[in-house]
Amino acid sequence: MRKYECLYIIAPEVSEEDRDAVIAKFSDFVTKNGGKVESVSKVGLKKLAYPIKFKKEGFYVLMNYEAEGNLPKDMEKLMNITESVLRSMSIAK
């Protein structure tokens, strides 16, 4: 299995309970598809360098995980269709 790091930004108007549900959704996606979540860090609400979808702030989340195959690509697809996610980026470590 390879190690990956995923940083994603959640819209600032999302409530704390919904934000935790989104974070759990992505963690569960990794584990259900044979991966292993090493850590999830809630970085917090930060100002964006430039507006994204007319938002000037976003809640940053950093997730480290191990996975095989196409899981990172599938994860990116899931993040792209999730409305509360403004932007995401995954890299192989």
N, C-alpha and C positions, 0 to 999 in steps of 0.2 A: 504494500500500500504506500502511496505517496502522501506527503504532507502538503496541505494547502492553507492559505490565509485568505479570509474573505472580509472585506470592509464594506459595510452598507450603511446608508443614511436613511433614516425614517423621518417622515414629515413631522414638523414640530407641533402641529395641532392634534396629533393622535394622542389619545389619553394614555395614561400610564398602564392601565390594564390591557388595552388593545396593543400597546407597544410590547408588553411582555408576551402577549399571545403571538405576535409576529415573530419575536425572537424564538419562542418555543416551537413555532411552526417550522422554521428553518433548521433548528437543532434536531427535531424529530425527523425531518426529511433525510438528513444525513444518516441517522441511526437506522431508519427503516430501509435504507438502500445499501446497507452493509458497511457503512462508514463508522467512524468513531470521533466524537467531538472531544477535543482536548481541553479547550477553554472558550468561554464567551465573556468578553469584557464590554461592559456598557460604558463607553467613553463619556457620553453625556451630550448635552445640547451645546452646539458650537456655531459660530457664525460661518457661513459659507464664503468661499473666495469670490463667487459670482452667483447671481440668482439662478436657481433651478426650479422650473415650473412656478415662477413668481414668488418663491420662498427665499428668505434671506438667512434662515437658520435651519439646522437639522440635527437630529439625534443620531450620533455615530455609534455603531456597534462593530466590534472586531471579533471574529470567530476563527479559531484555529481548529483544523480537523484533518483526519486521515481518510482517504478514500481511494477507490480503484475505478478504472474505466471512465465512463462518461459522466460520472456524478457531478463534477464541477460545471460542465456544460448544462446539465439538467437543472442544477441549482440556479444558474444564471437565468435560464428560461423562466423558472418559478419566480425569481425576484423581479423580472421584467413585467410579469403580469400581475404582481401584487401592487395594488394602488397606493398603499402607504409608503412604499419604498421609492425614494427619489432617485438614488444612484447606487450602484454596487460595483465592486471590483474584486476579482479573485486572482491570486497568483499561486504558483507552485513554489514551495520553499526549496 
